[in-house]
């Protein structure tokens, strides 16, 4: 091959994967903006509500203390939020940790979220929209290598929304879908029924009246139900509301082994009391 021709061909071969990755991620970002607009549009009709310190009366004692700790008197109910994070991600015990950055958009009523995360090699998207859950993973932001949907994902993604509502604490107040049951001085059971899904989580609180752990059973993809634990730490005040800034989620695959699917998801943007403007 002519040497003058070889160099342009080699450069093109190296550039194509980079261009493909950039294009794939640009298309994913465009789709995300469009879907986020739809998600927030569904919540615009929610009636405004204000938290009152007497509301927790009648709830289990640790739950009462939690709400009075994290919500100030007169706090408007949070209709939605957006946040960004950094962290580490692992899907298998035999694989190494990989760095991940992500952004998430959440609505309280109706329950819904879209999360999109990126690593060096892939873009992943978790979502719960209109009562349906889904997971999509794309290699280099373009080639779909995982497309999960169906009843197991509906359950799993709604559980994710529920466990992460610690970032949207007014969504954990009793309502038409949600109720609390007493367990002991530092834990309570959270029961949530929505669109035919009946979820139950054991929620634990520390001596500072912070919600620090949520335990339940979640489908591991299309596999059987597995113990799933979400831990919360490093509470900080964001516009008057106290929320954790570090989350860790684990599937417990055996008595000794666990797969940590999201570690040290550090919040970088502020909680908003109303829906973000698009």
Buried (B, 14 or more C-beta within 10 A) or exposed (E): EEEEEEEEEEEEEEEEEEEBBEEBBEEBBEEBEEBBEEBBEBBEEBEEBEBEBEBBEEBBBBBBBBBBBBBEEEBBBBBBBBBEBEBBBBBEEEEEEBEBBBBBBBBBBBBBBBBBBBBEEBBBBBBBBEBBBBBBBBBBBBEEEEEBBEEBBBBBBBBBBBBBBBBBBBBBBEBEBBEBEEBEEBBBBBBBEBEEBEBBBBBBBBEEBBBBBBBBBBBBBEEEEBBBBBBBBEBEEBEEBBBBBBBBBBBBBEEEEBBBBBBBBEBEBEBBBBBEEE
